[in-house]
Amino acid sequence: MLKFSKRRGRGAAWLARSPVKAEVAGSNPVAPAYKMSTRTNLILIIAGILILIVIILGFFIGYFQKRTTELTKQEPIEAPKNTETSIQVEKVKFTTEDGVEIVGDFYEVPNSKYAGILIHMMPSDRKSFKNLAFKLKESGYSALAIDLRGHGESINSTKGLLDYRKFSDEEHQASIYDIKSASKFLESKGFPISNQFLIGASIGANLSLQFLSLNNEIKCAVLLSPGLNYRGIKLENYLKRDLGDKLMVVVTKEDFQSYPSSNKIKELAPSSTILEYPGNAHGTDIFDQFPELYDKIIFFLKEKLL
């Protein structure tokens, strides 16, 4: 019995030293430490990702706030200015000797010496000369663009409402009174007839020549697409050799209504300045195809208005 008891004692001592017992008993300290380390690392990774996302979001939010601020601080883009309001234009009215109320736009240059009367073609109105009037004003010349009787706003008269489409030739010819009244208006504004010039288109060109021939004090005239005969206003009735130095004539070679007039002008007033352009544009429409004509007219005026 004593021997058996000793063997059992040694076995118990061996088991006490054996690692198997520790594993069976669950006494290994490495396992819980490993689990805690893994959990901690996972939490740190997730936190890092969240922080990175917050940083990126903050960057984009800041960028867009900055751009929004910059855009709101920028000066607003101005809409194109209406030229009529940016350059002073005065709407005027005066009455002819035969009782027609003429409406015009007066482009006055303070302290300017010379002023022109702008006479439109048919069918048209004073607005067709708007761009040229601005060019004249930029060059120091005042200008008065009128609606001829029966056109635009010049429809009131002592005889009732006027409509150019119902005019006889004699009624069209009476438009010379419109130019006469325009000239008197300019005189009232400080521009004597000797400091006036004329620019007319189509029938307005023939009327300009007629008024020039009756008033030699007029400095010069620019005729855009004059015709041999517009409503009984015949070119040859008013062409004089001594007027050539005062005339600038503009025609297009395929404008069969106007081009033949250039040959008549060369014949009767050979010293005239004559410009011939290709195509068939008529009157103030020539400016659309040949905008350099503006400068040529200004140059001609500077030569004549001395």
Secondary structure, 3 states (H helix, E strand, C coil): CHHHHHHHHHHHHHHHHCHHHHHHHCCCCHHHHHHHHHHHHHHHHHHHHHHHHHHHHHHHHHHHHHHHHHHHHCCCCCCCCCHHHHCCCEEEEEECCCCEEEEEEEECCCCCCCEEEEECCCCCCHHHHHHHHHHHHHCCCEEEEECCCCCCCCCCECCCCCCHHHCCHHHHHCCHHHHHHHHHHHHHCCCCHHHEEEEEECHHHHHHHHHHHHCCCCCCEEEECCCCEECCEEHHHCCCHHHHHHEEEEEECCCCCCHHHHHHHHHHCCCCEEEEECCCCCHHHHHHHCCCHHHHHHHHHHHHCC
